[in-house]
Amino acid sequence: MLCSRSVADFGERPYAFQDPIIQTFALICRLSQKGKILQRLQLLFRFLKFYLLAKTRYNVHSPFVFNFTEAVLEDDRWYYAFSEVEGLRRFLRSDKTKITVTDFGAGSQVTPGRERSLGNLVRYSANSPLGCQYLFKIVDQYKPATMLELGTSLAISTAYQAAGSLNARFITIEGCPNVAMYARKNLDILKVKNVELVLGQFDERLPEALRSLGSLDYVFVDGNHRNEPTLRYFEQCLAHAHEGSVFIFDDIHWSEGMEQAWATIKAHPKVKITIDLFFFGVVFFRKENQVQEHYRLVPWLWKPWRIGFLDLFAK
Ligand SMILES: C[S@@+](CC[C@H](N)C(=O)[O-])C[C@H]1O[C@@H](n2cnc3c(N)ncnc32)[C@H](O)[C@@H]1O
């Protein structure tokens, strides 16, 4: 079992994760690898817009959202689980084993073919280390007892989330049998015990997974990145949500369709707080919030000039 909650010796922490400027640069490089030239430019333009409008901990007045920034964006502890999963990711990146991939979703904008190496899959399908660490910290912060993931791929994000809440019941759904087979192997290698990997298409498997979980504390939607299916999964999950649930949608700025889906989710009357982290959109349903609040957030080091004069001395 991943020993998730223990904070690793600081020396184990790779340099790249200590420097938010490098993180930002790596993120932009990763995003700019996605898609054709026009799509890349659109994505970079959306990132620029997001960045210009984004706030940091110094501009957040809601205590709930401030706690989120502290726990997720500003917590720079490095956990043992991170090293273990990143070790596996590094190993997979150079794995040339070819598998036939059946894609039921929006497909990859990078490698449209059906034959892909494991190295290619982990490079282009798995969430970045930074993204996965945010997922871990969100799970660690809100301690969901029931968790669902749509889109396992090679189980990189799955392992991170599983490590964040070891006692949770966690179902992850993957449509491609070959990919699911390697995902199972990876979960075994990492000794992850608290995950049920369900093979099948979301449309077929989601209702039964939701019935089995009953009340849904947490969901991460990371597959079939299109407007209509994303909204369908949102509505289905919403029927099992409660005011403490956390929903996360991946790649909300990936395409025009995903932008529209994110706008529709934000406007839903049951949604009370949304946090746009660019690569993820996080949704809360807290009844305490009378009016909806929507945030775009980045770690304060991404916009260091936003720090107040007094805050500088308080540090
Ligand atoms: C972006 S990858 C998931 C990456 C993974 N969450 C990670 O970060 O490591 C999306 C996965 O969802 C699966 N998928 C997409 N649409 C699906 C559908 N309609 N039914 C089942 N699986 C689907 C794909 O096969 C793919 O493996």
The ligand as an SDF file (V2000), in Angstrom:
LIG
                    3D

 27 29  0  0  0  0  0  0  0  0999 V2000
   -7.1690   11.3060  -20.2470 C   0  0  0  0  0  0  0  0  0  0  0  0
   -7.2280    9.5780  -19.9960 S   0  0  0  0  0  0  0  0  0  0  0  0
   -7.2680    9.4430  -18.2320 C   0  0  0  0  0  0  0  0  0  0  0  0
   -5.9740    9.8060  -17.5750 C   0  0  0  0  0  0  0  0  0  0  0  0
   -5.8730    9.4360  -16.1200 C   0  0  0  0  0  0  0  0  0  0  0  0
   -6.9820    9.9700  -15.3550 N   0  0  0  0  0  0  0  0  0  0  0  0
   -4.5610    9.9640  -15.5340 C   0  0  0  0  0  0  0  0  0  0  0  0
   -4.4610   11.1840  -15.3060 O   0  0  0  0  0  0  0  0  0  0  0  0
   -3.6470    9.1750  -15.3100 O   0  0  0  0  0  0  0  0  0  0  0  0
   -8.9070    9.2240  -20.4070 C   0  0  0  0  0  0  0  0  0  0  0  0
   -9.2510    7.7410  -20.3780 C   0  0  0  0  0  0  0  0  0  0  0  0
  -10.6550    7.6250  -20.4210 O   0  0  0  0  0  0  0  0  0  0  0  0
  -11.0230    6.5450  -21.2530 C   0  0  0  0  0  0  0  0  0  0  0  0
  -12.3410    6.8630  -21.8340 N   0  0  0  0  0  0  0  0  0  0  0  0
  -12.6460    7.9380  -22.5860 C   0  0  0  0  0  0  0  0  0  0  0  0
  -13.9520    7.9240  -22.9130 N   0  0  0  0  0  0  0  0  0  0  0  0
  -14.4860    6.8100  -22.3490 C   0  0  0  0  0  0  0  0  0  0  0  0
  -15.7980    6.2610  -22.3150 C   0  0  0  0  0  0  0  0  0  0  0  0
  -16.8190    6.8500  -22.9290 N   0  0  0  0  0  0  0  0  0  0  0  0
  -15.9750    5.1040  -21.6320 N   0  0  0  0  0  0  0  0  0  0  0  0
  -14.9360    4.5080  -20.9850 C   0  0  0  0  0  0  0  0  0  0  0  0
  -13.6700    4.9960  -20.9850 N   0  0  0  0  0  0  0  0  0  0  0  0
  -13.4490    6.1270  -21.6580 C   0  0  0  0  0  0  0  0  0  0  0  0
   -9.9440    6.4530  -22.3050 C   0  0  0  0  0  0  0  0  0  0  0  0
   -9.8270    5.1130  -22.7680 O   0  0  0  0  0  0  0  0  0  0  0  0
   -8.7080    6.9560  -21.5580 C   0  0  0  0  0  0  0  0  0  0  0  0
   -7.9250    5.8810  -21.1080 O   0  0  0  0  0  0  0  0  0  0  0  0
  1  2  1  0
  2  3  1  0
  2 10  1  0
  3  4  1  0
  4  5  1  0
  5  6  1  0
  5  7  1  0
  7  8  2  0
  7  9  1  0
 10 11  1  0
 11 12  1  0
 11 26  1  0
 12 13  1  0
 13 14  1  0
 13 24  1  0
 14 15  1  0
 14 23  1  0
 15 16  2  0
 16 17  1  0
 17 18  1  0
 17 23  2  0
 18 19  1  0
 18 20  2  0
 20 21  1  0
 21 22  2  0
 22 23  1  0
 24 25  1  0
 24 26  1  0
 26 27  1  0
M  CHG  2   2   1   9  -1
M  END
$$$$
